[in-house]
Amino acid sequence: MHRFLLPSLLALALLLAACASPLPASPNATPLPSDPLDTEATPASQPTSSQGAAVSLTVWVPPRFDPGSGSLAAHMLQARLEEFNSQHPQLRLEVRVKSESSPGRMLEALLAAKAAAPLALPDLVLLPHSQLAEAATSEVVLPVGPLTNSLDSSDWYDFGRQMAEVDGQAYGLPFAADALVLAYRPTALEQVPDTWSDLLNDRLALGFSAADPQANFILSQLLSLPDEPTPPFSRSTLSPVLEFFANGREAGVFPFWLTQYETNEQGWSAFTEGRVPMLATWTSRVFDSRNVDVQGAPLPTADGRDVTVMRGWVWAISTVQVNNLGPATELAEFLTQAEFMAQWTAAAGLLPPRQSSLAAWSPDARQTLASQIVGDAVALPQESVAVRWGAALSQAVIALLKQEVTPEDALQGLLEEFAQP
């Protein structure tokens, strides 16, 4: 495999910008359930009459993966789809852009299509990994084990397999990931803290979205504990984390005004404005080429281990048409081949779930950080876990940061909340 170099990316960007255009809207696209963020794209190529009747293959992607958005990564994905289409001229490949967050999230669109018009389900869907379990339970995606042996390869990182599996059964092929890390400016930090003790002793503020209803940062601290806890969380798991937040409030590490922040964007604004020297944020932010003065490191953990949580996306098969199973599976395999994944993730500022793909990145600060975190990374829990536990965890930490409760009071409240059915 050739190593991927930034100059070749720039050259490819110029070439694709000159010769590639977004896939236009298809006049024959099947109407889907109402979605204000839904857009359509037509086949990359139309079959000629000598090729016979076209086989329509529909692909759904979230907005950030829109192949017509104009970014370098979008051009690369579009070119990849067109390459697949050129190899299969009997196919009419259609791409639809669907929302991945509420309201109208990707899963809701799948469920609505299944209920109203099953034939309107996509053949292939790029699904947030946190929605995969519910999609599998609702039977809008199919197990991929009988369709492909791609996941049998030892090239996949453990976190990639975690993203693609539900109860030990694979329901998709991992495509990309985003890790929750520490963003900082070297000019504002003498040494990056590795442990909770380092962080508390330095007394430098660490920003995070305390009111995040999914409690991603809080969950990352729970999941980084040595005993690798899983929900439902116990007294022995919750107690040290709550003490950490209370001690952080006393040391000025977690200012009370963080309780106003619900989204990562709000935290990022505080960081860029200089209100905090460090921020818990996603690697996609750190990898953004516009942030040349920002570096990344693993978040501090209780014992200093580099345990990082990941969110990600997987290609899942959702077709109800037996004749489309083969082409949809083949396209998923084509889009997750190691060499393409190396180039595309580097351009998109995301992490590849394949070892060989990361090894093909240019040896720079991004690869150094990625290599440091992927080995012991764990996938964030499924969305149902965040819905069940996230709000309660966030409310408990907010109360601690506002000094409205003691750690023991917060612990007791959480144990009572988690004991509810």
Secondary structure, DSSP 8 states (H G I E B T S, - for coil): -----HHHHHHHHHHHHHH-------TT----S--TT-EEE--SS---GGG-S-EEEEEEE-GGG-TTS-SHHHHHHHHHHHHHHHH-TTEEEEEEE---SSSS-HHHHHHHHHHH-GGGS-SEEEEEGGGHHHHHHTTSS--STTT--GGGSTTB-HHHHHHHEETTEE-SEEEEEEEEEEEE-GGG-SS---BHHHHHHHT--EE--TT-TT-HHHHHHHHTSTT---SS--HHHHHHHHHHHHHHHHHTSS-GGGGG--SHHHHHHHHHTTS-SEEEEEHHHHT-TT-TT-EEE---BSS-----EEEEEEEEE----GGGHHHHHHHHHHHT-HHHHHHHHHHHT-B-SBHHHHHTS-SSHHHHHHHHHHTT-EE---HHHIIIIIHHHHHHHHHHHTTSS-HHHHHHHHHHHHT--
